[in-house]
Amino acid sequence: MKKKILFLVVIAVMSCKDKPKETQNEMKEERETQIEDNNEWTVLFDGSSFDGWHFYRGGAVAEPWKLENGAMVFHPPENRPKGESYNIVTDKEYKNFVLRLEWKISEGGNSGIFWGVNESEEFGQPYETGPEIQVLDDEKHPDAKNGTTHQAGALYDMVAPSEKAVKSVGEWNMVELMVNHGENKGIVILNDKKIAEFPVNGPEWDKMVADSKFADWDGFGIYKTGKIGLQDHGDIVAFRNIKIKEL
């Protein structure tokens, strides 16, 4: 047995020696890059708890949100109290960042991802202040018929996706949202396709808001620093693998 182990070790060493030095260096650089990249990210949801999140202007996250197979899943209650919402937001505020997560929507479902959310008493919902990246079943939810700025991946009612990148209902979609006020740039990447780019402040942003349904909403899109939010739109929706890199 010892001779067999020694033989395997010798083979492994010889295999490494046989590789060109450039290839070995490339492999080392790739590993170092992966480690460095991972160190830049903060996990916002690891699949095991709702730590770091709370109900918008409320307490700790509980039902109707549940933990299921490493995802946070919203199940709309059958007997919802009138006027009650179950939107959730991060405990921490962010300004310049890259957010990555996966989402899966139910058939005919609707939800959204917010940033720049303010929890002041004057606002009752995250969407009153936070711009939204649309989460939607484009095929069966009626909002998709209200224009491309209402479809999956859009900056809701402001910027339409440049192409159809959303997957079929029941499949996980990977979205990456970058918001950088220093560069005045926002970018949405859906399933490895860059589908939207837009300004996030200044006259260009103000014009986008003025041309949208949010034109007369005091407080909408004005907070450069705010919380990340996930929407209760009354449909089953799931999120997982949520992480953020501050810029």
N, C-alpha and C positions, 0 to 999 in steps of 0.2 A: 504493500500500500504506500509506504514512504517513497519507494522508487518511482511509483506512478505519479505522485504529487510533484516530486522533484522534476520529473520529465515534463509535466505540464508547465511548471514555472519556467523551465529553460525555453520551451517553445514560445511562451508569451514574451519573454525578454528578447528572443531572436526576432519575433514578429515586429516588435517595436523598433529594433535596430534596422530591420529591413525597410522601414518607411523612410522616405526622404525627409531630411531635416526640415525643409520648408513645410511639408505636410504636418509634421509634429508641432511646429511653431503655430501653424494655422489652427490646429486643434486646441492648443493651449490658449491662444488668443480668444477663440470662440467660447471656451469654458469661462475665461476671465470676464468676457463681455456679458455672458449669461448671469454670472454671479453679481456683477456690478449692476446690471439692469434690474435684477430681482431686489437688490438692496435699496433701489430708488422707489420701489412701490410699497404702499401701505395697504394691507388687506382691510377692506371695509366690511366684508362678509365672508366667513370661511366655511359656511354651511352648518355650523354647530350651534350658533346662538345669535341673538339679535343685539349683542353688545355693540355699542357705538351708534345705535339707532333709537328713535323714539317716535311716538305718534306726534304729528304736527300739532304744536301747542298743547301737548298732552304728556302722558307718562310712558312707561316702558311698553314696548311692543308686545302684544299678546293677540289672542284671537280677535278678528277673523284671519290674521296672518298666522301661518304655521310653518314649521320646519319639516320638509319632506325630501328625502334622498339628496341631501346636500344643497337644497334650494330653499329660498323663502317664497312661500306661495300664498297668495291672497284668495280667500274664498268668500265671496259676498254673502253676508248673512241673509237668511230668509226673512227675518222680521227686523229689518233695520229701523232703529228709532228715527223719526222724522228729523231731517237736517243733519244727521250724524254722518261723519266721514272718517275714513281710516287711512288717510295718507300718512306715510312715514318719511322722516327726514334724518339726516346724520346729526350726531351730537356736535360735530365740529363744522366750522365754516371754512370755505375755500375761495380763493380768488383766481389764481392761474394754475391750471391743472390739466392732466390727461386722465380721464375716467374710462375704465374698461369694465364691461360686464356682459353677461349673457341673459337674454330674455326669451320667454316662450309664452305666447298668448293663446287663449282658448278660442274655439271656433266662434266667430262673430264678435270677438272681444276687442277691448280698447283699454289702453293705459298710457303711461308716459313717464319720462325721466326729466326731472327739473334740475336747474342749477340757479344760484343766486337767490335762493328762497329766504325770505325774511319772516320772522315769527312775531313781529310786533302785534299788539292787541288790535290795531286798526285793520288787520288783514285776517280773513277767516279761512282762506284756502291757500295752499302753496302756489297755485296757478295765478293768483292775483299779483305776485311779484316775480315768480320764476319762469323764465322761458322754458319751453318744453320740446324735447325730442320725442316724436310720436312713436308709440308702440301700438300696432294695429293689425287686425286681420283685414288686409286690403280687399280680399275677395268677398267677404260677407258682412263687414261692418258698414253701415250706410254713410259714415263720415268720409269714407274713401271716395264717395261719389261727389263730395263737396269741393273737389279740386285736388291737385297733386300736393299742395302744401298741407294737406290733411292726411297724407298717406305715410306709411311706415318709414321712419328714418328722416322725415321732414323736420325742420325747425318750424314747429306748428304755426300755421297760418301766416308764415313769413317767407320761408325758403323751401322750395320743393326739392326732393332728391333728384339728382341728375340722371339716375338710371334706376331700374327696378332691381334691388339687391336682396329684398326680404325673402326668407324661405317659407315653405308651406306651413300651415298651422300644424302644431304638434312638434315642430322642429325647433331647436335652439338657434337663436341668432346672436352673433357676437357684434357688439357695438363699441366703438371707441369715440369718445367725445373729447376734443381739446378746446379749452377756453383760455386764451392768453390775452389779457388786457394790455400788456406791454407792447405786444406786436399788433394789437387790435385785430385778432383773428380767431375765428371759431371754425372747427373742422369736424365733420361727422364721417366716420368710416363704418360701413355696415357689411359684415361678412367679407372683409378684406377689400372692399371697394369704396373708394372715396366718393361720397355721393353729395356732399354739401360743404361749401366754404362761405363764410360771411364775416362781416365786422361785428364786434361785440360792444363797441362804445362809440361816442362821437356823433357827428352829423349823419353819417351813413346809417348807423344803427337807429338813430332817432327817426329817420325817414322810413325805415323798414317798419318800425312800430307804428308810425303815423298812418301807414298804408294798410295796417292790419286791423283786426277786430279789437286790438288792445289800445287803440289810439287814445281813448278817453279813460283808460284805467290808471288812476293815480298810483304810482309805485311800481308799475310793471316794467321790468327790465332795467331798473335804475341802480340796483345794488350790485356793485362789482364783487363784493364779498358776501357770500351767503351759503346756505346749506344745500346739499344734494337731496333731492326728494324722489320718491316713487309713488305713483298715483293709484288711488282707489277710484276706478271709474265704473265700479259696479260689475266687473267681469273677472273671471278667474285669470290670474296672470302669475308667472313665476320668474324669479331672478336668481342668478347664482354667479359665483366666481367674480365678486365685485372688488375691484382694487383701484387705487388712485395714486398718481404720481404728481406731486406739487412741482411747479415750474418756477 
